[in-house]
């Protein structure tokens, strides 16, 4: 399970890489990509809720579509569990 918090959250433990998503109401998104030389860059993508399955969010990263089950959502926490194909 992945746990996401707002950018303003101040108590993150040390980490070499921390996934970041920026969800926009219009269905666009920015996601942090870790490339082979250990650099990080924001890339454009899209997101949408699954029309067929409630509680499932689809994150589109180019040709890759990831499906995640939303297991928790509050003002301060988003919990996602990746659904393996």
C-alpha positions as a printed NumPy array, in Angstrom:
array([[  0.   ,   0.   ,   0.   ],
       [  1.144,   3.535,  -0.75 ],
       [  0.302,   6.459,   1.533],
       [  0.3  ,   9.984,   0.11 ],
       [  0.088,  13.227,   2.041],
       [ -0.23 ,  16.878,   1.012],
       [  2.901,  18.667,  -0.091],
       [  2.652,  20.823,   3.037],
       [  3.001,  17.801,   5.347],
       [  6.221,  18.356,   7.321],
       [  7.063,  15.061,   9.006],
       [  8.343,  12.8  ,   6.225],
       [ 10.95 ,  10.234,   7.245],
       [ 14.215,  10.1  ,   5.241],
       [ 13.902,   8.507,   1.801],
       [ 15.959,   8.285,  -1.405],
       [ 12.835,   8.526,  -3.563],
       [  9.287,   9.475,  -2.695],
       [  6.592,   9.081,  -5.36 ],
       [  4.677,  12.276,  -5.972],
       [  1.409,  12.835,  -7.795],
       [ -0.221,  16.187,  -8.495],
       [ -3.886,  15.542,  -9.323],
       [ -5.774,  18.306, -11.172],
       [ -9.584,  18.492, -11.301],
       [ -9.576,  18.421, -15.122],
       [ -8.123,  14.873, -15.118],
       [ -4.535,  15.855, -15.816],
       [ -1.729,  14.947, -13.479],
       [  1.985,  15.315, -12.902],
       [  3.932,  12.363, -11.542],
       [  7.506,  12.095, -10.347],
       [  9.605,   9.732, -12.42 ],
       [ 12.828,   8.17 , -11.161],
       [ 15.195,   7.706, -14.095],
       [ 18.171,   5.368, -14.389],
       [ 20.79 ,   7.912, -13.288],
       [ 18.834,   8.444, -10.024],
       [ 17.51 ,  11.831, -11.172],
       [ 13.877,  12.833, -10.667],
       [ 11.612,  14.638, -13.09 ],
       [  7.921,  15.513, -13.21 ],
       [  6.079,  14.048, -16.186],
       [  2.591,  14.691, -17.538],
       [ -0.138,  12.1  , -17.284],
       [ -3.853,  11.69 , -16.727],
       [ -6.102,  10.185, -14.076],
       [ -9.7  ,   9.065, -13.881],
       [-12.013,   7.054, -11.704],
       [-13.032,   3.706, -13.154],
       [-16.57 ,   3.842, -14.557],
       [-17.03 ,   0.087, -14.031],
       [-15.512,  -0.354, -10.578],
       [-16.216,   2.067,  -7.714],
       [-13.202,   2.97 ,  -5.583],
       [-10.699,   2.374,  -8.391],
       [ -8.55 ,   5.178,  -9.767],
       [ -6.627,   4.774, -13.006],
       [ -3.343,   6.63 , -13.436],
       [ -2.216,   6.94 , -17.045],
       [  1.522,   7.363, -17.54 ],
       [  2.046,   7.481, -21.298],
       [  1.238,   3.979, -22.6  ],
       [  1.011,   2.515, -19.095],
       [ -2.275,   2.473, -17.164],
       [ -2.042,   1.662, -13.457],
       [ -5.17 ,   0.757, -11.528],
       [ -5.246,   1.474,  -7.801],
       [ -7.874,   0.757,  -5.175],
       [ -8.507,   3.763,  -2.931],
       [ -8.346,   2.23 ,   0.553],
       [ -8.434,   5.494,   2.49 ],
       [ -9.118,   9.131,   1.772],
       [ -9.176,  12.067,   4.149],
       [ -8.129,  15.691,   3.858],
       [ -4.576,  14.71 ,   4.915],
       [ -4.098,  11.162,   3.593],
       [ -4.646,   9.254,   0.357],
       [ -4.06 ,   5.495,   0.583],
       [ -3.741,   3.497,  -2.634],
       [ -3.194,  -0.203,  -3.247],
       [ -1.864,  -1.143,  -6.688],
       [ -4.027,  -3.707,  -8.464],
       [ -1.743,  -6.068, -10.326],
       [ -2.913,  -7.05 , -13.798]])
